[in-house]
Amino acid sequence: VLVSEVKFENKDIIVTTDRIMSVGKIKSVLPLNLKVVVQQSTRSESNPYGLILSSISQIDEKEDKK
């Protein structure tokens, strides 16, 4: 997975990525958009920002079928 962009929209974090899949010599790049949720915690030496990743969910993009 390659991260292309990270956007902050209101309280949401939207991460745009490219998922690279390979089967033998055939490679495909597929877009993968994620919604990330973080929580605050106490800052420490091992976690200087005081943030914990609490969930990641895929954003389903609806295709317009005509």
N, CA, C and O atoms as a GROMACS GRO file, in nm:
protein
  264
    1VAL      N    1   0.085  -0.117   0.000
    1VAL     CA    2   0.000   0.000   0.000
    1VAL      C    3   0.090   0.123   0.000
    1VAL      O    4   0.181   0.136   0.082
    2LEU      N    5   0.063   0.214  -0.093
    2LEU     CA    6   0.135   0.341  -0.101
    2LEU      C    7   0.041   0.455  -0.067
    2LEU      O    8  -0.065   0.469  -0.128
    3VAL      N    9   0.079   0.538   0.029
    3VAL     CA   10  -0.004   0.651   0.069
    3VAL      C   11   0.017   0.765  -0.029
    3VAL      O   12   0.130   0.808  -0.052
    4SER      N   13  -0.094   0.815  -0.087
    4SER     CA   14  -0.088   0.925  -0.182
    4SER      C   15  -0.118   1.059  -0.116
    4SER      O   16  -0.055   1.160  -0.146
    5GLU      N   17  -0.217   1.059  -0.024
    5GLU     CA   18  -0.263   1.184   0.034
    5GLU      C   19  -0.331   1.158   0.168
    5GLU      O   20  -0.397   1.056   0.187
    6VAL      N   21  -0.314   1.251   0.261
    6VAL     CA   22  -0.384   1.248   0.389
    6VAL      C   23  -0.458   1.380   0.403
    6VAL      O   24  -0.396   1.487   0.398
    7LYS      N   25  -0.592   1.374   0.420
    7LYS     CA   26  -0.674   1.495   0.433
    7LYS      C   27  -0.746   1.493   0.567
    7LYS      O   28  -0.789   1.388   0.615
    8PHE      N   29  -0.758   1.611   0.626
    8PHE     CA   30  -0.833   1.627   0.748
    8PHE      C   31  -0.961   1.702   0.714
    8PHE      O   32  -0.956   1.819   0.677
    9GLU      N   33  -1.075   1.635   0.725
    9GLU     CA   34  -1.206   1.693   0.694
    9GLU      C   35  -1.289   1.691   0.821
    9GLU      O   36  -1.332   1.584   0.867
   10ASN      N   37  -1.313   1.810   0.878
   10ASN     CA   38  -1.381   1.822   1.007
   10ASN      C   39  -1.307   1.737   1.110
   10ASN      O   40  -1.191   1.765   1.141
   11LYS      N   41  -1.371   1.634   1.164
   11LYS     CA   42  -1.305   1.547   1.262
   11LYS      C   43  -1.258   1.417   1.200
   11LYS      O   44  -1.209   1.328   1.271
   12ASP      N   45  -1.272   1.404   1.069
   12ASP     CA   46  -1.233   1.281   1.000
   12ASP      C   47  -1.095   1.293   0.938
   12ASP      O   48  -1.054   1.401   0.896
   13ILE      N   49  -1.025   1.180   0.934
   13ILE     CA   50  -0.897   1.172   0.865
   13ILE      C   51  -0.919   1.078   0.746
   13ILE      O   52  -0.952   0.961   0.764
   14ILE      N   53  -0.901   1.131   0.625
   14ILE     CA   54  -0.920   1.053   0.503
   14ILE      C   55  -0.783   1.028   0.440
   14ILE      O   56  -0.708   1.122   0.413
   15VAL      N   57  -0.752   0.901   0.417
   15VAL     CA   58  -0.623   0.863   0.360
   15VAL      C   59  -0.647   0.800   0.223
   15VAL      O   60  -0.720   0.701   0.211
   16THR      N   61  -0.586   0.858   0.120
   16THR     CA   62  -0.596   0.806  -0.016
   16THR      C   63  -0.471   0.724  -0.043
   16THR      O   64  -0.359   0.774  -0.030
   17THR      N   65  -0.490   0.598  -0.081
   17THR     CA   66  -0.377   0.509  -0.104
   17THR      C   67  -0.394   0.435  -0.237
   17THR      O   68  -0.501   0.434  -0.296
   18ASP      N   69  -0.286   0.374  -0.281
   18ASP     CA   70  -0.288   0.281  -0.395
   18ASP      C   71  -0.246   0.145  -0.343
   18ASP      O   72  -0.142   0.130  -0.279
   19ARG      N   73  -0.328   0.046  -0.372
   19ARG     CA   74  -0.299  -0.092  -0.331
   19ARG      C   75  -0.238  -0.163  -0.451
   19ARG      O   76  -0.299  -0.169  -0.558
   20ILE      N   77  -0.120  -0.216  -0.435
   20ILE     CA   78  -0.052  -0.287  -0.544
   20ILE      C   79  -0.065  -0.436  -0.519
   20ILE      O   80  -0.023  -0.489  -0.416
   21MET      N   81  -0.126  -0.503  -0.617
   21MET     CA   82  -0.144  -0.648  -0.607
   21MET      C   83  -0.064  -0.715  -0.718
   21MET      O   84  -0.055  -0.663  -0.830
   22SER      N   85  -0.008  -0.830  -0.686
   22SER     CA   86   0.075  -0.900  -0.783
   22SER      C   87   0.041  -1.048  -0.783
   22SER      O   88   0.031  -1.112  -0.678
   23VAL      N   89   0.022  -1.100  -0.904
   23VAL     CA   90   0.003  -1.244  -0.922
   23VAL      C   91   0.103  -1.285  -1.029
   23VAL      O   92   0.084  -1.258  -1.147
   24GLY      N   93   0.208  -1.350  -0.986
   24GLY     CA   94   0.315  -1.383  -1.080
   24GLY      C   95   0.379  -1.256  -1.132
   24GLY      O   96   0.422  -1.172  -1.053
   25LYS      N   97   0.384  -1.241  -1.264
   25LYS     CA   98   0.444  -1.121  -1.324
   25LYS      C   99   0.340  -1.013  -1.354
   25LYS      O  100   0.374  -0.906  -1.404
   26ILE      N  101   0.214  -1.041  -1.323
   26ILE     CA  102   0.107  -0.944  -1.349
   26ILE      C  103   0.084  -0.860  -1.226
   26ILE      O  104   0.059  -0.912  -1.117
   27LYS      N  105   0.092  -0.727  -1.243
   27LYS     CA  106   0.073  -0.635  -1.132
   27LYS      C  107  -0.044  -0.542  -1.162
   27LYS      O  108  -0.062  -0.500  -1.276
   28SER      N  109  -0.123  -0.510  -1.059
   28SER     CA  110  -0.235  -0.418  -1.072
   28SER      C  111  -0.229  -0.317  -0.959
   28SER      O  112  -0.194  -0.350  -0.846
   29VAL      N  113  -0.265  -0.193  -0.991
   29VAL     CA  114  -0.273  -0.087  -0.891
   29VAL      C  115  -0.420  -0.050  -0.876
   29VAL      O  116  -0.485  -0.013  -0.973
   30LEU      N  117  -0.471  -0.062  -0.754
   30LEU     CA  118  -0.611  -0.034  -0.727
   30LEU      C  119  -0.621   0.076  -0.621
   30LEU      O  120  -0.549   0.072  -0.522
   31PRO      N  121  -0.711   0.174  -0.641
   31PRO     CA  122  -0.727   0.279  -0.541
   31PRO      C  123  -0.792   0.223  -0.415
   31PRO      O  124  -0.877   0.134  -0.422
   32LEU      N  125  -0.752   0.275  -0.300
   32LEU     CA  126  -0.807   0.233  -0.172
   32LEU      C  127  -0.817   0.356  -0.083
   32LEU      O  128  -0.715   0.413  -0.043
   33ASN      N  129  -0.941   0.399  -0.054
   33ASN     CA  130  -0.963   0.516   0.031
   33ASN      C  131  -1.004   0.469   0.170
   33ASN      O  132  -1.091   0.383   0.185
   34LEU      N  133  -0.940   0.527   0.272
   34LEU     CA  134  -0.960   0.483   0.408
   34LEU      C  135  -1.003   0.598   0.499
   34LEU      O  136  -0.961   0.712   0.479
   35LYS      N  137  -1.087   0.567   0.597
   35LYS     CA  138  -1.121   0.662   0.702
   35LYS      C  139  -1.050   0.612   0.829
   35LYS      O  140  -1.068   0.498   0.871
   36VAL      N  141  -0.969   0.700   0.888
   36VAL     CA  142  -0.888   0.664   1.004
   36VAL      C  143  -0.943   0.737   1.126
   36VAL      O  144  -0.975   0.856   1.119
   37VAL      N  145  -0.952   0.666   1.238
   37VAL     CA  146  -0.997   0.725   1.364
   37VAL      C  147  -0.884   0.707   1.466
   37VAL      O  148  -0.833   0.597   1.486
   38VAL      N  149  -0.846   0.818   1.530
   38VAL     CA  150  -0.743   0.813   1.634
   38VAL      C  151  -0.803   0.863   1.766
   38VAL      O  152  -0.900   0.938   1.767
   39GLN      N  153  -0.742   0.819   1.875
   39GLN     CA  154  -0.783   0.862   2.008
   39GLN      C  155  -0.664   0.924   2.079
   39GLN      O  156  -0.549   0.889   2.053
   40GLN      N  157  -0.694   1.017   2.169
   40GLN     CA  158  -0.589   1.078   2.249
   40GLN      C  159  -0.557   0.990   2.368
   40GLN      O  160  -0.645   0.925   2.424
   41SER      N  161  -0.430   0.989   2.406
   41SER     CA  162  -0.387   0.920   2.526
   41SER      C  163  -0.278   1.004   2.591
   41SER      O  164  -0.246   1.113   2.543
   42THR      N  165  -0.224   0.956   2.697
   42THR     CA  166  -0.118   1.028   2.766
   42THR      C  167   0.010   1.020   2.684
   42THR      O  168   0.047   0.913   2.636
   43ARG      N  169   0.077   1.133   2.669
   43ARG     CA  170   0.206   1.133   2.598
   43ARG      C  171   0.310   1.056   2.679
   43ARG      O  172   0.312   1.060   2.802
   44SER      N  173   0.396   0.988   2.606
   44SER     CA  174   0.504   0.915   2.672
   44SER      C  175   0.626   0.919   2.581
   44SER      O  176   0.620   0.972   2.470
   45GLU      N  177   0.735   0.864   2.628
   45GLU     CA  178   0.856   0.861   2.546
   45GLU      C  179   0.836   0.775   2.422
   45GLU      O  180   0.888   0.807   2.315
   46SER      N  181   0.762   0.666   2.437
   46SER     CA  182   0.739   0.577   2.322
   46SER      C  183   0.624   0.626   2.234
   46SER      O  184   0.611   0.580   2.120
   47ASN      N  185   0.539   0.718   2.285
   47ASN     CA  186   0.428   0.774   2.208
   47ASN      C  187   0.424   0.926   2.232
   47ASN      O  188   0.338   0.975   2.305
   48PRO      N  189   0.518   1.000   2.171
   48PRO     CA  190   0.531   1.143   2.200
   48PRO      C  191   0.411   1.228   2.156
   48PRO      O  192   0.392   1.337   2.209
   49TYR      N  193   0.331   1.182   2.059
   49TYR     CA  194   0.215   1.258   2.015
   49TYR      C  195   0.092   1.230   2.100
   49TYR      O  196  -0.003   1.309   2.100
   50GLY      N  197   0.092   1.121   2.173
   50GLY     CA  198  -0.023   1.087   2.255
   50GLY      C  199  -0.144   1.047   2.174
   50GLY      O  200  -0.257   1.075   2.214
   51LEU      N  201  -0.122   0.980   2.061
   51LEU     CA  202  -0.232   0.935   1.975
   51LEU      C  203  -0.227   0.784   1.957
   51LEU      O  204  -0.120   0.725   1.945
   52ILE      N  205  -0.345   0.723   1.955
   52ILE     CA  206  -0.357   0.579   1.934
   52ILE      C  207  -0.451   0.556   1.817
   52ILE      O  208  -0.560   0.613   1.813
   53LEU      N  209  -0.411   0.474   1.722
   53LEU     CA  210  -0.496   0.437   1.610
   53LEU      C  211  -0.607   0.346   1.662
   53LEU      O  212  -0.579   0.236   1.710
   54SER      N  213  -0.733   0.391   1.653
   54SER     CA  214  -0.841   0.309   1.708
   54SER      C  215  -0.917   0.231   1.601
   54SER      O  216  -0.967   0.122   1.630
   55SER      N  217  -0.927   0.284   1.478
   55SER     CA  218  -0.991   0.205   1.373
   55SER      C  219  -0.956   0.261   1.235
   55SER      O  220  -0.924   0.378   1.218
   56ILE      N  221  -0.963   0.170   1.139
   56ILE     CA  222  -0.946   0.205   0.997
   56ILE      C  223  -1.058   0.135   0.922
   56ILE      O  224  -1.080   0.015   0.940
   57SER      N  225  -1.130   0.210   0.839
   57SER     CA  226  -1.235   0.149   0.759
   57SER      C  227  -1.225   0.197   0.614
   57SER      O  228  -1.188   0.312   0.587
   58GLN      N  229  -1.257   0.108   0.523
   58GLN     CA  230  -1.253   0.141   0.382
   58GLN      C  231  -1.376   0.223   0.346
   58GLN      O  232  -1.487   0.193   0.389
   59ILE      N  233  -1.354   0.328   0.266
   59ILE     CA  234  -1.464   0.411   0.217
   59ILE      C  235  -1.511   0.351   0.086
   59ILE      O  236  -1.435   0.343  -0.010
   60ASP      N  237  -1.637   0.309   0.082
   60ASP     CA  238  -1.693   0.253  -0.040
   60ASP      C  239  -1.730   0.365  -0.133
   60ASP      O  240  -1.808   0.453  -0.097
   61GLU      N  241  -1.676   0.363  -0.253
   61GLU     CA  242  -1.708   0.464  -0.353
   61GLU      C  243  -1.818   0.406  -0.442
   61GLU      O  244  -1.800   0.301  -0.504
   62LYS      N  245  -1.929   0.475  -0.448
   62LYS     CA  246  -2.041   0.431  -0.532
   62LYS      C  247  -2.016   0.475  -0.676
   62LYS      O  248  -1.987   0.592  -0.701
   63GLU      N  249  -2.026   0.382  -0.769
   63GLU     CA  250  -2.010   0.414  -0.910
   63GLU      C  251  -2.145   0.453  -0.969
   63GLU      O  252  -2.247   0.389  -0.940
   64ASP      N  253  -2.145   0.557  -1.052
   64ASP     CA  254  -2.267   0.596  -1.122
   64ASP      C  255  -2.286   0.505  -1.241
   64ASP      O  256  -2.207   0.506  -1.335
   65LYS      N  257  -2.393   0.425  -1.236
   65LYS     CA  258  -2.422   0.334  -1.347
   65LYS      C  259  -2.525   0.398  -1.437
   65LYS      O  260  -2.634   0.434  -1.392
   66LYS      N  261  -2.491   0.413  -1.563
   66LYS     CA  262  -2.581   0.477  -1.659
   66LYS      C  263  -2.623   0.381  -1.764
   66LYS      O  264  -2.699   0.417  -1.854
   0.00000   0.00000   0.00000
